[in-house]
Amino acid sequence: MEKIDILSLSPEMLGQYLAEMGEPKFRAKQLFSWLHQKQVTSFDQMTTLSLQLRQKLNEKFCINRLNIARKLASAADDTVKYLYELPDGNFVETVLMEYHHGKSLCISTQVGCRMGCQFCASTIAGYVRDLLPSELLLQIYETQRDAGCRIDSIVLMGIGEPLDNFDNVVQFFRLLSHPDGMQMSLRHAALSTCGLVPQIRQLADLRLGVTLSVSLHSPENARRSEIMPVNRRYPVEELLDACRYYFDTTGRRVTIEYAVINGVNNTAADAGQLAKRLRGMQCHVNLIPVNPIKERSFRSFRKDVERFQKELTGLGINATIDLSTLMGSSDSMYYGGGMYMSDSGSGTVMSIIPIWLVLAAIGFAVVVGLLSGIVPASRAVRISALEAIRHD
């Protein structure tokens, strides 16, 4: 019999299973706390539960783990990028970032993606499957174990479209914020979407308090449909109406993500049309320079991004530049810094200098310096003063 994924279960669902096993429902709170507060990795560690109950739990349930297949530490900042292997052998990316307000984690929500956005690395291999609530949580738990820190905030902006995995993502949010679990306030959680309008409205109605980020990338329907096929189903007008609905329902300002692509969406006319679209909206525009990968030809130039920002600001739109992409510290979408690692673990563009190479370089410099001083000095000692005077 296949074991049940216990990390994906709510306390209510745990209570039902325990009742079927002849256990009192209050055990569900204890069990949930062991799983999501203490974040144990085996039933044997649940020492407040009887040995008999732990054996019964082990027969019926499993506590899944993610394995670190590859880990890359940035030479430019404190960013750490993980390639996690899932229990079924698939892979996802997770990125740990450090800001002045604490540790933030960028999480994947699917294996692959079916949205087909032209600037996104995670869509190249196609869609495989949705991640389970437990697999979303485990990206946090495993990273905390490896890094020895607590994650202060999360953003669902890695591989996959979060709203295309709506039910599992909502269950993940409920587990993450549960008072008997990790207790993370969802005001510290953000979700980035390419623009699935019905799900944006559904998320608003749940009033979870999550910050919504919407990948717009062009104010003009024809151009946006070229680079983002989802626009053929939900055009810009419908998408921005849904964003207004989200703010009106939740009181949470929406972030408009805009990848500035040279020759595609960065003209003065684009800035003017974008400003016209957003005028009067409670939103903030995050301008993102794209980083090139071999599978695509899109490019950004910093001077053009800065010019575009000035044009928007001059038109009354609050716009900032996401500098983390220029430092190589964001997500799998290649406008987010280039952590595009395939299942084989290849494809990263991060530069890492090993410590042995640094020490070897220092040692070599010291040896050269000593030899360049000692050799001439020893020769000079052997020469008499008279010979030195006579030498031309």
N, C-alpha and C positions, 0 to 999 in steps of 0.2 A: 504493500500500500504506500502510495506517495505521501510524504509528510507535508503538513500544512505550514506555510510560510508565516510564522508567528509574529514577525516584526511588522507585518502589514495590517494586523488586527487591532481594532479599537478596544478599549476596556469593556465596552458593552458586548462585543463579539467574543472576547476572551471569557467573559462571565457566562455566556451561553454554552461555550465549549466545556468550561469547568463544571457547570451544572450537569451536563450530560455525562461527565466523568464521575459524578457523585460528590463533587467538591463544592463548598460554599462559595457564593459569588464574590464575597469580599476578598477572596484570594486573587481575583483579577487585578485589583489595585496593586497588591504586592508584586504580582508577576509583571505588570506593566512598568512599575517603577524599576525593577531589576533590569528590564530590557532597555528602557529609554532614558532613565536618569543615570543609573550606574553603568549602563551599556555593556553588560556582561556578554561574553561570547559562547558560554555553555551553560546548561542547566545545573551542572555540578557547582557552579559558583553561587547559586541562589541558596545560601546557607540558612536563611530563615524559613525555608520550605522543608518539609519532611523528605527524607530519602526516598520514601515510597512515591510521593507526589512527583519528585524530580524524575524518577524512573518512568512514571506514566507520561509525563510531559515529553521526555526524550523519545518515547515510542510513537507519539502522535504528531509532534511538531519538530521543526528545524529552525535553528538560528543561523541564517545565511551570513556569509562573509564576502567581501571583495578582496581580491589579491592585487597588490601593486605590481603591475607588469613593467612599468617604467616610471621614473621620477626625474624631473628636470628642475634644477634650481637656477634662476635667472642670475646672470652676472651683473645686471644693471640695477636690480632692486631686490626686494624680498619675496618676489613672486615664486611660487612652487607649482609646477604643473604635473598632474598625476595622470597616468594611463591605467585605469582600473579594469581588471578582468572580472566579468560577471560569472555567477555560478554555471551558466550554460556555455561559457567560453567566448562570448561576445565581449567587446571592449567599449568603454566610454571614457571621456575626458572630464577632469575636474581641476579647477584652478584655485589655489589659495593665494589671496592677495592681502597685503597689509596696508592699511590707511591710518590716518591720525585718529580715527574713531574706533579702530580695532581691526580684528581679522574678518575678512569677507571671503565667502566661497562661491565660486561660479559652478553651477551644477548642470549636468546633462539630464534630459528627461526622456529621451528615446535613443535606441540604437539606430543611427542613421536618421534620415528625415525625408518626407515625401513632398515638401513644399516647393522645392526646385528653385529657390532664389539663386540668381546667377553669381552673386558676390559671396556666397556662403560655402565654406569648405565641407561642412557636415552633410550637405546634400549630394555630394559627388558619388558616394558609394551607394546611395539609395536607402530606402527605409527597410529596416529589418523587423523591429518590434518596439512596443512601448516598455518603459521601465515600470516596475512595480513600486508601490509606496515604500517598501523596505529597501529597494535599490536606490531610491532617492535619499532616504535617511542614511543609508550606509555610506554614501559619499561624504556625509558630514562626520559620522561616527569614526570611520576608518581614518579620515584625515586628522581628526582630533587625536586619535591614538598615535598616529605616526608623528605628527608635529608637536605633540605635547602641549596643546593649547585648546582654548574654547573658541568656537566660531561665534562671532558676534552678529553677523548678518549674512544673508544669502541672496543670490540672484540666479534665477532660472534662465540662463542665457548660454548654456553650453550646447551640446549636440541635441538636435530635435526641436520640435515646436511644442512648447508646454501645453497650449490649449488644444492641441490635437490628441493629447493624453489627459483629457480634462478630469475624469473621475479619479484616476490615480493621483494626479497632482493635488486635487482638493483633499483627498484622504491624507496625503503627505502633509499638507498644511495643518490639518486638524491634529495629526499625531505630533507634529513638531511643536505646536503651541499648547498642547494639553498640559494642564497644571500638574499632573502626575508624571509627566515626561520631561523633555528638555526645556519646556516652558519658554521657548523663544517667542517674543512678541512679533506678530506678523507685520507690524509697522517697520520691522527690520528685514522684511522679505520683499523682493522685487521679482516681477515676472515679465519677460520680454517676448512679444508675439509679433508675427509677421502680419497679423490683422484678420483673425477669424472672428467676424463681427458677432454672430450669435453667441459664441462662447465669451466674448468680452462682456456682453450684456448679462449673461448668466453669472459670471464672476462678480459683476457689480451687485447683482441682486443678493448674493451670499454675504456681502458686507464683511469680508474677512479682514479688511484693512491692508491688503497687499498693494504695493506700489506697482502701477502698470506702466510698462515701457512699450511703445509701439514703433516698429521698424517701418518708417514711411519711405525715405530714400528718393522720392520724387513727388512733387505736387501735381504732376500732370499724368492723367490716366494712361495715355498711350505709352509713354516712356516707362511708367511704373509697371505696366503689364509686361513689358519686354524683360525687365530684370526681376520681377516678382509675379509669377503666374497667378498667385492668389488674388491679385487685383482684378483679374477677369471675372471673378465671382463676387468680390466685395470691393467695388471701386472706392476711390479716395473719399468721395462725399459720404458714403455709408460708413466708412471706417471712422472718419472724424466725428460724425454724428454719434457713433458708439463711444468714442472717447469723451465727448461732452456728457453723454449719459453716465459714464463711469464716474466722472467728477461730480455731477449733480447728485448721484446716488450715494457715493462713498465719502465725498469731501476730499478725496486724494487727488492731487495734481498729477496729470499724466506727463510722462517724458516722451518726447518725440525723438526717436533715433534717426539720424540722417548720415549715411555714409557718403562722404564727399568724393565723387569719382570723376577724375579728369576727363573732360569731353563728353560726359554723360548727363550730369545733373548739377554742375557747379557754375553756371553762368549768372550774370546779373539778372537776367530774365527769370531764371529758376528761383533766385532769392526773392524777387518781387512777387512771383506767383505763390511761393511758400508763405511769405508774410501775409498775403491776402487770404490764403486758406486758414491761417492760424489766428488772425486778428480777432481779439475778444475771447479767445480760449484760455482757460487756466492750464497752461502747459509750459514746459521748458524744452528747448531744443538742444540735443547733445550731438555735436558734429564729430564724426568719426573718420579719421584718415584710414584709407585701406592699405593693408600690407600685401604685396604681391605674392602669389604662389604660382607654381608652374602650370596648374590646370586652367588658370584664368589670365586675362590680359589687363584687368582693371588696375589703375594706378591712382595715387594721390600725391600732390606736391604741397608741402607745408605752407608755402606762400599763398597758394590758391585757397587752402582751407582757411587761413587767417583772413584773406580778403573776403571770402564768403561770409565769415562770421561778422566782419565789420559791416558788410552790406545788410545783413539781417538785423544787427543791432541798430543800425541807422534807420531801419524801417519799424523800429519799436518792438522787435522780437527778442526775448531773452534767450541767448544762445552762447554755449560754451564749447570748447574743444576738448575732447577726450584724449588727453596726452598719454594715457596708459598704453594706447595702441602704438605710439611712437617709441615706447620703452619696451615693447614686447611683453605686456602683462595683462592679457585678458583672455577671451574665450576662443572657442574653436572656429567661430566665424572669422574668416581671414581678414575682415576689417578690424578684428579684435586682437591682432597681435601674432598670429601665425603658429599657434600650437596645433598644427594639423598633423597628428600622428595616426598613421594607418594601423590596421590590426597587427602588422608586423613591427610596429613601433618606429617606422621611419617617417621622415618628412618634416621634422622640426627645423627651424631656422635659428634656434637659440644658440648663443655662443657661451661656452663654459670652459674656463681655464682651470685645469686640475691643480691642486696644491703642490704636487710633486714637481710640476713644471715651473711654478713660481720659485720654489726653493732651489731647484737646479739652476735657474737663471741667476739668482742671488749669489749662489756658490761660485758659479763661473765668473761673475763680475768681480768677486772678492779675489779669486785666484789670479785673474788677469791684472788686477790692480797691484797686488803684492809683487808679482813677477816683474811688472813694468818699473817698479821702484827698486826692488832688491838687486836685480841683475846689473843695471848701470852702476849702482852704489858699490857692489862688490868689485867690479872692474876698476872703479876709481880708486878704491883702497889699495889695489895692487900696483898702481902707477905712482912712480916717485914724483916729487914736486919738480925736479929738474926736467924729467921727461915731459911733464905736462906743460912746462914753459916753452920747451923746444918744439912741441907739436903744433903743426899748422892747423 
